[in-house]
Amino acid sequence: MSSFKIDLSTAVVFVATAPTPKLVSKQTGERAMDRETGAGLSTVGLLISDEGEGNLYQVTVPETGLPDNLMPGTPVSVIGLKARDWENTFNGQTRHGISFRAVAVTPMGA
């Protein structure tokens, strides 16, 4: 699947929901891991406002790219944000969407 860089140079970004571990399986509690680095993955909700429009995005970030004190309302800088389209079939039903991934999310001024 294709991935695309997202330019946030003119956007204002705030944490909407604190990072939570991304799970492979809710039943087993197994955490998703980054295939390249082996770091655990987390999901953080980001409010991205640009050109008079604001949207909430759930962004996957390796735990190595997240500080411990990332709280809702914190203005942040997002490094390496990419969007990727996905599609899967489960029990005969095809689903598709866009996932978002970043290298790091850091508080502004940090």
RAHULIN-V575974 format. One record per helix or strand of 2 or more residues. SS is the DSSP state (H for helix, E for strand). FROM is the first residue (numbers start at 1). TO is the last residue. If there is no record, write none. Layout:
# RAHULIN-V575974
<<SS:FROM:TO> <SS:FROM:TO>>
This chain:
# RAHULIN-V575974
<<E:3:5> <E:12:21> <E:40:50> <E:53:62> <H:63:65> <E:75:79> <E:82:90> <E:93:102> <E:104:107>>
